Amino acid sequence: MRAGTMAGERAMRKRIGWMALALAALLLGACATGGKKAEALERLQYDYSAAIRWGDFEGAWNLVDPEVRQARPMSDLEFQRFQQIRVSGYRELASRVDADSAVREIQIGVINQHTMAERSVRYTEAWRYDAEAGRWWLSSGLPDFWAGQ
C-alpha cells in the first residue's frame, strides 16, 4: 500500500511540474508579446521625436493615425507654416502606457525663424495601438506651435 501511495505522489508531483512548466511558457510568451509591443511603441516614439527635432513634419505626419489624417488633412500652407520655426529641444516630462494606449507629456523648445525668439510649448502625445494593423499610431496629431497666438 505504501508503494502505491508513493507512486501516486510522484505522479502528482510530475503533473504539477508539467503544469508549472506550461504556465511558465505561457507567461514568457505573454511577456514576449507585450515586450515586442512596448518596443514597437518606443521605436515609433523615438522616430516621431526625431522627426519633430529635425523639422521633418511631413515624416512625423506619416506616423499620425490615418483616421486622424483623413478627418483633419493638412494643407500645403499648413506644412509651409512649420518652415517658420526651428525646434531647439524636445523633452519628455511624463508618460503612461496601458495595453492599447499611451500618453506622453512633452516640452518642445521652439524658435521663430523671423524674430529669433525662443519659447517653450507643452504638448500631450496620445498613442493608440491598432491591433488590426499590428502597430501604434499617434492619435493626437502634430503639435500646434501657434496655439494662443
C-alpha positions in Angstrom: 0.0 0.0 0.0 2.8 2.3 0.9 4.5 1.8 -2.6 1.2 2.7 -4.3 0.9 6.0 -2.3 4.5 6.9 -3.1 3.9 6.2 -6.8 0.7 8.4 -6.7 2.6 11.2 -5.0 5.4 11.0 -7.7 2.8 11.1 -10.5 1.1 14.1 -8.8 4.4 15.9 -8.5 5.2 15.1 -12.1 1.8 16.6 -13.2 2.3 19.7 -11.1 5.8 20.1 -12.5 4.5 19.9 -16.1 1.7 22.3 -15.3 4.2 24.8 -13.8 6.4 24.4 -16.8 3.4 25.0 -19.2 2.3 28.1 -17.1 5.9 29.5 -17.2 5.9 29.0 -21.0 2.6 30.8 -21.4 3.8 33.7 -19.2 7.0 34.0 -21.1 5.1 34.1 -24.3 2.8 36.8 -23.0 5.8 38.8 -21.8 7.5 38.5 -25.2 4.3 39.8 -26.9 4.0 42.7 -24.5 7.7 43.3 -24.9 7.5 43.5 -28.7 4.5 45.8 -28.5 6.3 48.1 -26.0 9.5 48.0 -28.1 7.4 49.0 -31.2 5.9 51.9 -29.3 9.3 53.1 -28.1 10.8 52.9 -31.6 7.9 54.9 -33.1 8.0 57.5 -30.3 11.8 57.8 -31.0 11.2 58.1 -34.7 8.5 60.7 -34.2 10.5 62.8 -31.7 13.5 62.7 -34.1 11.3 63.9 -37.0 10.0 66.8 -34.9 13.5 67.7 -33.6 14.9 67.7 -37.2 11.9 69.6 -38.6 10.7 66.7 -40.7 7.0 67.5 -40.1 5.8 65.6 -43.2 7.7 62.5 -41.9 6.1 63.0 -38.4 2.7 63.4 -40.2 3.1 59.9 -41.6 3.1 58.5 -38.1 -0.3 60.1 -37.3 -3.3 57.8 -37.2 -4.8 57.5 -40.8 -8.2 58.2 -39.4 -7.0 61.5 -37.9 -5.2 62.4 -41.2 -8.4 61.8 -43.1 -10.6 63.7 -40.6 -8.2 66.7 -40.4 -6.0 66.8 -43.5 -3.0 69.2 -43.6 -2.8 71.6 -46.5 0.5 72.6 -48.1 0.1 76.0 -46.5 -0.1 74.4 -43.0 3.1 72.4 -43.8 4.8 75.6 -45.0 4.0 77.2 -41.7 6.2 74.7 -40.0 9.1 76.2 -42.0 8.8 79.3 -39.9 10.1 77.6 -36.8 13.1 75.5 -35.6 12.8 73.1 -32.8 15.5 73.7 -30.2 14.6 71.0 -27.7 12.2 68.0 -27.2 11.9 66.6 -23.7 9.6 64.0 -22.2 8.2 65.2 -18.9 5.9 62.2 -18.1 4.5 59.1 -19.7 1.9 56.4 -19.1 1.4 53.2 -21.2 -1.6 51.0 -21.0 -2.4 47.9 -23.0 -3.6 49.7 -26.2 -2.9 53.3 -25.5 -0.1 55.6 -24.3 0.2 59.2 -23.3 3.4 61.4 -23.1 3.7 64.9 -21.8 6.3 66.7 -23.9 8.0 70.1 -23.7 9.2 71.4 -27.0 11.6 74.4 -27.4 10.6 76.4 -30.5 12.5 79.2 -32.2 10.7 81.6 -34.6 12.9 81.9 -37.7 11.9 85.5 -38.3 12.2 87.0 -34.8 14.7 84.5 -33.4 12.5 84.5 -30.2 12.5 81.2 -28.4 9.6 79.8 -26.4 8.5 76.6 -24.8 5.4 74.7 -25.8 3.8 71.8 -23.9 2.2 69.1 -25.9 0.4 65.9 -25.0 1.0 63.0 -27.3 -1.7 60.3 -27.4 -0.8 57.0 -29.0 -3.2 54.1 -29.8 -2.4 50.5 -30.7 -4.2 49.3 -33.8 -4.5 45.5 -33.3 -5.7 45.0 -36.9 -2.6 46.7 -38.4 -0.4 45.4 -35.6 1.2 48.9 -35.0 1.0 52.1 -32.9 -0.4 55.4 -34.3 -0.2 58.9 -33.0 -3.8 59.9 -32.4 -3.2 63.4 -31.2 -1.9 64.9 -34.5 1.0 67.2 -34.8 1.7 69.8 -32.1 0.1 73.2 -32.5 3.0 75.6 -32.1 0.8 78.6 -32.7 -2.0 78.0 -30.1 -3.0 81.2 -28.5 -1.0 83.4 -30.9 
